[in-house]
Amino acid sequence: MGLGNWLARKGNVGGTARAVAKGWKFFKLQNPEMSDKELAEAYVYFRYGNTGEMELAVRALSLLEKFEPTPLNLAWALLLNENPQESDYIAEKKYDEWRQIMREEIDKMELPHRIY
């Protein structure tokens, strides 16, 4: 593992994935009847509602509409949402590497249902 990969895993990329996985697991255990879309929306409103950044919540949900609502896709949408100045670079140059990091970090959380 190179330094860049390690930094991504320990920093923003891995941290976003771990936070999403923890939140997804919490909401699913508290509300087992929630659909994946409802879980994603609940997490987004929790994440941005606490800071009063509802414009970020709206933008994150808009980005997520392009993907199936899974923890991996939610983490990816949040990463793009919170780094708009770099989103093209991330999507083009780091897609495979960073999504793999996110997948591995989410796998560690042992979510109660499929994640991809």
VMD Tcl script that builds the backbone (N, CA, C; Angstrom):
set m [mol new atoms 348]
animate dup $m
set s [atomselect $m all]
$s set {name element resname resid chain x y z} {
  {N N MET 1 A 0.851 -1.170 0.000}
  {CA C MET 1 A 0.000 0.000 0.000}
  {C C MET 1 A 0.898 1.236 0.000}
  {N N GLY 2 A 0.644 2.120 -0.953}
  {CA C GLY 2 A 1.421 3.348 -1.039}
  {C C GLY 2 A 0.953 4.383 -0.028}
  {N N LEU 3 A 1.735 5.425 0.099}
  {CA C LEU 3 A 1.419 6.488 1.042}
  {C C LEU 3 A 0.076 7.150 0.713}
  {N N GLY 4 A -0.179 7.412 -0.571}
  {CA C GLY 4 A -1.444 8.040 -0.961}
  {C C GLY 4 A -2.637 7.182 -0.605}
  {N N ASN 5 A -2.519 5.885 -0.832}
  {CA C ASN 5 A -3.593 4.960 -0.501}
  {C C ASN 5 A -3.812 4.923 1.010}
  {N N TRP 6 A -2.735 4.878 1.775}
  {CA C TRP 6 A -2.832 4.857 3.231}
  {C C TRP 6 A -3.500 6.132 3.748}
  {N N LEU 7 A -3.091 7.283 3.198}
  {CA C LEU 7 A -3.686 8.552 3.613}
  {C C LEU 7 A -5.173 8.605 3.287}
  {N N ALA 8 A -5.535 8.104 2.110}
  {CA C ALA 8 A -6.950 8.088 1.727}
  {C C ALA 8 A -7.745 7.198 2.680}
  {N N ARG 9 A -7.201 6.043 3.013}
  {CA C ARG 9 A -7.887 5.103 3.903}
  {C C ARG 9 A -8.060 5.681 5.310}
  {N N LYS 10 A -7.026 6.300 5.830}
  {CA C LYS 10 A -7.075 6.835 7.195}
  {C C LYS 10 A -7.735 8.206 7.262}
  {N N GLY 11 A -7.820 8.878 6.139}
  {CA C GLY 11 A -8.356 10.229 6.100}
  {C C GLY 11 A -9.790 10.295 5.614}
  {N N ASN 12 A -10.047 11.236 4.745}
  {CA C ASN 12 A -11.395 11.572 4.298}
  {C C ASN 12 A -12.123 10.421 3.608}
  {N N VAL 13 A -11.437 9.680 2.770}
  {CA C VAL 13 A -12.087 8.609 2.006}
  {C C VAL 13 A -12.557 7.500 2.941}
  {N N GLY 14 A -11.638 6.941 3.701}
  {CA C GLY 14 A -11.998 5.885 4.638}
  {C C GLY 14 A -12.903 6.380 5.749}
  {N N GLY 15 A -12.660 7.596 6.216}
  {CA C GLY 15 A -13.476 8.161 7.284}
  {C C GLY 15 A -14.925 8.358 6.866}
  {N N THR 16 A -15.135 8.807 5.652}
  {CA C THR 16 A -16.503 8.967 5.146}
  {C C THR 16 A -17.189 7.611 5.084}
  {N N ALA 17 A -16.490 6.608 4.570}
  {CA C ALA 17 A -17.069 5.266 4.468}
  {C C ALA 17 A -17.397 4.696 5.847}
  {N N ARG 18 A -16.487 4.865 6.797}
  {CA C ARG 18 A -16.738 4.349 8.149}
  {C C ARG 18 A -17.925 5.058 8.795}
  {N N ALA 19 A -18.009 6.365 8.632}
  {CA C ALA 19 A -19.125 7.121 9.216}
  {C C ALA 19 A -20.460 6.683 8.611}
  {N N VAL 20 A -20.490 6.524 7.295}
  {CA C VAL 20 A -21.718 6.073 6.630}
  {C C VAL 20 A -22.095 4.682 7.123}
  {N N ALA 21 A -21.125 3.784 7.206}
  {CA C ALA 21 A -21.420 2.415 7.638}
  {C C ALA 21 A -21.979 2.399 9.061}
  {N N LYS 22 A -21.377 3.165 9.948}
  {CA C LYS 22 A -21.873 3.236 11.333}
  {C C LYS 22 A -23.288 3.785 11.371}
  {N N GLY 23 A -23.530 4.871 10.626}
  {CA C GLY 23 A -24.867 5.463 10.593}
  {C C GLY 23 A -25.883 4.543 9.967}
  {N N TRP 24 A -25.508 3.900 8.866}
  {CA C TRP 24 A -26.412 2.975 8.165}
  {C C TRP 24 A -26.799 1.832 9.102}
  {N N LYS 25 A -25.812 1.286 9.777}
  {CA C LYS 25 A -26.049 0.167 10.699}
  {C C LYS 25 A -26.968 0.608 11.839}
  {N N PHE 26 A -26.710 1.784 12.392}
  {CA C PHE 26 A -27.546 2.305 13.475}
  {C C PHE 26 A -28.993 2.477 13.028}
  {N N PHE 27 A -29.204 3.164 11.905}
  {CA C PHE 27 A -30.567 3.413 11.437}
  {C C PHE 27 A -31.276 2.104 11.088}
  {N N LYS 28 A -30.556 1.151 10.482}
  {CA C LYS 28 A -31.174 -0.117 10.096}
  {C C LYS 28 A -31.553 -0.934 11.332}
  {N N LEU 29 A -30.703 -0.941 12.341}
  {CA C LEU 29 A -31.025 -1.689 13.556}
  {C C LEU 29 A -32.189 -1.057 14.313}
  {N N GLN 30 A -32.279 0.276 14.292}
  {CA C GLN 30 A -33.369 0.970 14.968}
  {C C GLN 30 A -34.678 0.888 14.196}
  {N N ASN 31 A -34.577 0.819 12.861}
  {CA C ASN 31 A -35.752 0.835 11.985}
  {C C ASN 31 A -35.589 -0.223 10.897}
  {N N PRO 32 A -35.725 -1.500 11.221}
  {CA C PRO 32 A -35.457 -2.561 10.246}
  {C C PRO 32 A -36.361 -2.528 9.024}
  {N N GLU 33 A -37.496 -1.854 9.122}
  {CA C GLU 33 A -38.425 -1.787 7.994}
  {C C GLU 33 A -38.046 -0.728 6.954}
  {N N MET 34 A -37.070 0.116 7.263}
  {CA C MET 34 A -36.692 1.193 6.336}
  {C C MET 34 A -36.055 0.620 5.064}
  {N N SER 35 A -36.438 1.194 3.945}
  {CA C SER 35 A -35.820 0.819 2.674}
  {C C SER 35 A -34.427 1.432 2.589}
  {N N ASP 36 A -33.641 0.974 1.626}
  {CA C ASP 36 A -32.307 1.542 1.438}
  {C C ASP 36 A -32.376 3.032 1.134}
  {N N LYS 37 A -33.347 3.435 0.360}
  {CA C LYS 37 A -33.496 4.856 0.026}
  {C C LYS 37 A -33.815 5.658 1.285}
  {N N GLU 38 A -34.701 5.135 2.119}
  {CA C GLU 38 A -35.046 5.823 3.361}
  {C C GLU 38 A -33.842 5.888 4.306}
  {N N LEU 39 A -33.058 4.823 4.355}
  {CA C LEU 39 A -31.855 4.823 5.191}
  {C C LEU 39 A -30.873 5.895 4.717}
  {N N ALA 40 A -30.664 5.973 3.408}
  {CA C ALA 40 A -29.747 6.964 2.856}
  {C C ALA 40 A -30.235 8.380 3.171}
  {N N GLU 41 A -31.520 8.618 2.982}
  {CA C GLU 41 A -32.074 9.939 3.267}
  {C C GLU 41 A -31.952 10.277 4.747}
  {N N ALA 42 A -32.235 9.318 5.617}
  {CA C ALA 42 A -32.132 9.557 7.057}
  {C C ALA 42 A -30.700 9.919 7.430}
  {N N TYR 43 A -29.736 9.207 6.851}
  {CA C TYR 43 A -28.347 9.495 7.167}
  {C C TYR 43 A -27.952 10.888 6.672}
  {N N VAL 44 A -28.351 11.227 5.463}
  {CA C VAL 44 A -28.005 12.542 4.900}
  {C C VAL 44 A -28.590 13.653 5.764}
  {N N TYR 45 A -29.855 13.534 6.142}
  {CA C TYR 45 A -30.468 14.584 6.959}
  {C C TYR 45 A -29.845 14.635 8.353}
  {N N PHE 46 A -29.447 13.497 8.880}
  {CA C PHE 46 A -28.746 13.484 10.162}
  {C C PHE 46 A -27.397 14.182 10.028}
  {N N ARG 47 A -26.646 13.830 9.005}
  {CA C ARG 47 A -25.297 14.374 8.820}
  {C C ARG 47 A -25.312 15.884 8.628}
  {N N TYR 48 A -26.192 16.364 7.780}
  {CA C TYR 48 A -26.200 17.794 7.464}
  {C C TYR 48 A -27.194 18.592 8.301}
  {N N GLY 49 A -28.209 17.942 8.839}
  {CA C GLY 49 A -29.180 18.640 9.677}
  {C C GLY 49 A -28.578 19.108 10.983}
  {N N ASN 50 A -27.644 18.324 11.504}
  {CA C ASN 50 A -26.993 18.698 12.764}
  {C C ASN 50 A -26.178 19.971 12.627}
  {N N THR 51 A -25.705 20.250 11.440}
  {CA C THR 51 A -24.889 21.450 11.227}
  {C C THR 51 A -25.669 22.561 10.536}
  {N N GLY 52 A -26.937 22.285 10.213}
  {CA C GLY 52 A -27.757 23.294 9.552}
  {C C GLY 52 A -27.388 23.530 8.097}
  {N N GLU 53 A -26.718 22.576 7.490}
  {CA C GLU 53 A -26.285 22.720 6.093}
  {C C GLU 53 A -27.242 21.985 5.155}
  {N N MET 54 A -28.467 22.425 5.134}
  {CA C MET 54 A -29.483 21.730 4.349}
  {C C MET 54 A -29.227 21.807 2.848}
  {N N GLU 55 A -28.518 22.828 2.400}
  {CA C GLU 55 A -28.185 22.884 0.966}
  {C C GLU 55 A -27.251 21.737 0.596}
  {N N LEU 56 A -26.388 21.341 1.524}
  {CA C LEU 56 A -25.522 20.177 1.284}
  {C C LEU 56 A -26.341 18.887 1.278}
  {N N ALA 57 A -27.352 18.813 2.118}
  {CA C ALA 57 A -28.215 17.630 2.137}
  {C C ALA 57 A -28.936 17.474 0.807}
  {N N VAL 58 A -29.477 18.562 0.309}
  {CA C VAL 58 A -30.191 18.525 -0.968}
  {C C VAL 58 A -29.246 18.118 -2.094}
  {N N ARG 59 A -28.059 18.691 -2.090}
  {CA C ARG 59 A -27.081 18.353 -3.136}
  {C C ARG 59 A -26.633 16.895 -3.019}
  {N N ALA 60 A -26.433 16.401 -1.804}
  {CA C ALA 60 A -26.023 15.003 -1.616}
  {C C ALA 60 A -27.097 14.046 -2.121}
  {N N LEU 61 A -28.342 14.327 -1.808}
  {CA C LEU 61 A -29.427 13.468 -2.286}
  {C C LEU 61 A -29.566 13.529 -3.796}
  {N N SER 62 A -29.294 14.675 -4.364}
  {CA C SER 62 A -29.314 14.803 -5.820}
  {C C SER 62 A -28.212 13.948 -6.454}
  {N N LEU 63 A -27.026 13.978 -5.871}
  {CA C LEU 63 A -25.925 13.137 -6.368}
  {C C LEU 63 A -26.256 11.660 -6.217}
  {N N LEU 64 A -26.892 11.295 -5.118}
  {CA C LEU 64 A -27.205 9.898 -4.856}
  {C C LEU 64 A -28.250 9.362 -5.824}
  {N N GLU 65 A -29.076 10.229 -6.395}
  {CA C GLU 65 A -30.094 9.781 -7.346}
  {C C GLU 65 A -29.478 9.086 -8.561}
  {N N LYS 66 A -28.216 9.360 -8.840}
  {CA C LYS 66 A -27.534 8.740 -9.979}
  {C C LYS 66 A -27.139 7.295 -9.700}
  {N N PHE 67 A -27.211 6.883 -8.439}
  {CA C PHE 67 A -26.759 5.565 -8.015}
  {C C PHE 67 A -27.875 4.838 -7.273}
  {N N GLU 68 A -27.716 3.535 -7.126}
  {CA C GLU 68 A -28.586 2.775 -6.248}
  {C C GLU 68 A -28.239 3.165 -4.812}
  {N N PRO 69 A -29.234 3.342 -3.940}
  {CA C PRO 69 A -28.930 3.777 -2.567}
  {C C PRO 69 A -28.345 2.641 -1.720}
  {N N THR 70 A -27.031 2.583 -1.657}
  {CA C THR 70 A -26.309 1.618 -0.822}
  {C C THR 70 A -25.314 2.407 0.020}
  {N N PRO 71 A -24.785 1.818 1.068}
  {CA C PRO 71 A -23.778 2.537 1.855}
  {C C PRO 71 A -22.573 2.970 1.017}
  {N N LEU 72 A -22.123 2.112 0.125}
  {CA C LEU 72 A -20.978 2.465 -0.716}
  {C C LEU 72 A -21.304 3.664 -1.600}
  {N N ASN 73 A -22.433 3.628 -2.259}
  {CA C ASN 73 A -22.813 4.740 -3.132}
  {C C ASN 73 A -23.103 6.009 -2.345}
  {N N LEU 74 A -23.661 5.852 -1.158}
  {CA C LEU 74 A -23.898 7.029 -0.318}
  {C C LEU 74 A -22.567 7.658 0.089}
  {N N ALA 75 A -21.624 6.842 0.515}
  {CA C ALA 75 A -20.310 7.368 0.894}
  {C C ALA 75 A -19.654 8.076 -0.284}
  {N N TRP 76 A -19.770 7.496 -1.469}
  {CA C TRP 76 A -19.184 8.113 -2.666}
  {C C TRP 76 A -19.862 9.457 -2.960}
  {N N ALA 77 A -21.184 9.489 -2.884}
  {CA C ALA 77 A -21.916 10.737 -3.138}
  {C C ALA 77 A -21.523 11.811 -2.131}
  {N N LEU 78 A -21.355 11.432 -0.873}
  {CA C LEU 78 A -20.956 12.408 0.154}
  {C C LEU 78 A -19.550 12.928 -0.104}
  {N N LEU 79 A -18.646 12.043 -0.512}
  {CA C LEU 79 A -17.282 12.468 -0.811}
  {C C LEU 79 A -17.283 13.492 -1.949}
  {N N LEU 80 A -18.029 13.211 -3.000}
  {CA C LEU 80 A -18.127 14.163 -4.117}
  {C C LEU 80 A -18.803 15.449 -3.674}
  {N N ASN 81 A -19.838 15.334 -2.858}
  {CA C ASN 81 A -20.595 16.481 -2.384}
  {C C ASN 81 A -19.737 17.418 -1.536}
  {N N GLU 82 A -18.895 16.844 -0.711}
  {CA C GLU 82 A -18.103 17.647 0.216}
  {C C GLU 82 A -16.774 18.112 -0.371}
  {N N ASN 83 A -16.509 17.724 -1.593}
  {CA C ASN 83 A -15.293 18.145 -2.294}
  {C C ASN 83 A -15.635 18.591 -3.716}
  {N N PRO 84 A -16.542 19.564 -3.862}
  {CA C PRO 84 A -17.012 19.924 -5.205}
  {C C PRO 84 A -15.907 20.450 -6.120}
  {N N GLN 85 A -14.907 21.100 -5.555}
  {CA C GLN 85 A -13.825 21.644 -6.367}
  {C C GLN 85 A -12.953 20.538 -6.953}
  {N N GLU 86 A -13.033 19.335 -6.372}
  {CA C GLU 86 A -12.215 18.219 -6.833}
  {C C GLU 86 A -13.045 17.067 -7.381}
  {N N SER 87 A -14.356 17.229 -7.494}
  {CA C SER 87 A -15.219 16.104 -7.836}
  {C C SER 87 A -14.914 15.502 -9.203}
  {N N ASP 88 A -14.559 16.314 -10.188}
  {CA C ASP 88 A -14.223 15.757 -11.499}
  {C C ASP 88 A -12.961 14.904 -11.419}
  {N N TYR 89 A -11.957 15.407 -10.723}
  {CA C TYR 89 A -10.705 14.672 -10.555}
  {C C TYR 89 A -10.957 13.356 -9.807}
  {N N ILE 90 A -11.722 13.438 -8.720}
  {CA C ILE 90 A -12.020 12.242 -7.928}
  {C C ILE 90 A -12.749 11.215 -8.780}
  {N N ALA 91 A -13.774 11.656 -9.476}
  {CA C ALA 91 A -14.585 10.736 -10.274}
  {C C ALA 91 A -13.794 10.108 -11.418}
  {N N GLU 92 A -12.872 10.842 -12.009}
  {CA C GLU 92 A -12.127 10.337 -13.161}
  {C C GLU 92 A -10.858 9.583 -12.772}
  {N N LYS 93 A -10.109 10.104 -11.829}
  {CA C LYS 93 A -8.775 9.574 -11.535}
  {C C LYS 93 A -8.737 8.618 -10.340}
  {N N LYS 94 A -9.651 8.752 -9.422}
  {CA C LYS 94 A -9.579 7.989 -8.174}
  {C C LYS 94 A -10.751 7.033 -7.969}
  {N N TYR 95 A -11.632 6.925 -8.944}
  {CA C TYR 95 A -12.861 6.153 -8.794}
  {C C TYR 95 A -12.591 4.726 -8.301}
  {N N ASP 96 A -11.836 3.956 -9.040}
  {CA C ASP 96 A -11.616 2.546 -8.686}
  {C C ASP 96 A -10.881 2.395 -7.364}
  {N N GLU 97 A -9.806 3.139 -7.195}
  {CA C GLU 97 A -8.979 3.028 -5.987}
  {C C GLU 97 A -9.754 3.437 -4.736}
  {N N TRP 98 A -10.414 4.574 -4.790}
  {CA C TRP 98 A -11.090 5.077 -3.596}
  {C C TRP 98 A -12.370 4.315 -3.293}
  {N N ARG 99 A -13.077 3.867 -4.312}
  {CA C ARG 99 A -14.263 3.045 -4.040}
  {C C ARG 99 A -13.857 1.708 -3.431}
  {N N GLN 100 A -12.711 1.177 -3.826}
  {CA C GLN 100 A -12.234 -0.057 -3.216}
  {C C GLN 100 A -11.910 0.167 -1.739}
  {N N ILE 101 A -11.274 1.279 -1.436}
  {CA C ILE 101 A -10.994 1.612 -0.033}
  {C C ILE 101 A -12.311 1.706 0.743}
  {N N MET 102 A -13.285 2.405 0.182}
  {CA C MET 102 A -14.579 2.546 0.857}
  {C C MET 102 A -15.236 1.182 1.055}
  {N N ARG 103 A -15.207 0.354 0.032}
  {CA C ARG 103 A -15.806 -0.980 0.115}
  {C C ARG 103 A -15.171 -1.774 1.263}
  {N N GLU 104 A -13.853 -1.740 1.361}
  {CA C GLU 104 A -13.153 -2.478 2.410}
  {C C GLU 104 A -13.483 -1.929 3.793}
  {N N GLU 105 A -13.565 -0.614 3.921}
  {CA C GLU 105 A -13.889 -0.023 5.226}
  {C C GLU 105 A -15.328 -0.345 5.627}
  {N N ILE 106 A -16.237 -0.331 4.682}
  {CA C ILE 106 A -17.639 -0.663 4.966}
  {C C ILE 106 A -17.762 -2.138 5.323}
  {N N ASP 107 A -17.029 -2.998 4.621}
  {CA C ASP 107 A -17.062 -4.437 4.925}
  {C C ASP 107 A -16.692 -4.714 6.374}
  {N N LYS 108 A -15.771 -3.949 6.907}
  {CA C LYS 108 A -15.321 -4.147 8.292}
  {C C LYS 108 A -16.441 -3.919 9.302}
  {N N MET 109 A -17.462 -3.178 8.909}
  {CA C MET 109 A -18.546 -2.836 9.833}
  {C C MET 109 A -19.618 -3.919 9.939}
  {N N GLU 110 A -19.557 -4.934 9.092}
  {CA C GLU 110 A -20.494 -6.060 9.143}
  {C C GLU 110 A -21.951 -5.595 9.204}
  {N N LEU 111 A -22.353 -4.884 8.169}
  {CA C LEU 111 A -23.736 -4.398 8.099}
  {C C LEU 111 A -24.710 -5.555 7.993}
  {N N PRO 112 A -25.952 -5.360 8.464}
  {CA C PRO 112 A -26.910 -6.461 8.515}
  {C C PRO 112 A -27.529 -6.863 7.170}
  {N N HIS 113 A -27.172 -6.213 6.083}
  {CA C HIS 113 A -27.673 -6.594 4.763}
  {C C HIS 113 A -26.709 -6.106 3.698}
  {N N ARG 114 A -27.017 -6.406 2.453}
  {CA C ARG 114 A -26.082 -6.097 1.358}
  {C C ARG 114 A -25.684 -4.625 1.335}
  {N N ILE 115 A -24.477 -4.370 0.824}
  {CA C ILE 115 A -23.977 -2.996 0.827}
  {C C ILE 115 A -23.641 -2.488 -0.552}
  {N N TYR 116 A -23.695 -3.300 -1.577}
  {CA C TYR 116 A -23.285 -2.816 -2.911}
  {C C TYR 116 A -24.444 -2.861 -3.876}
}
mol reanalyze $m
mol bondsrecalc $m
mol representation Tube
mol addrep $m
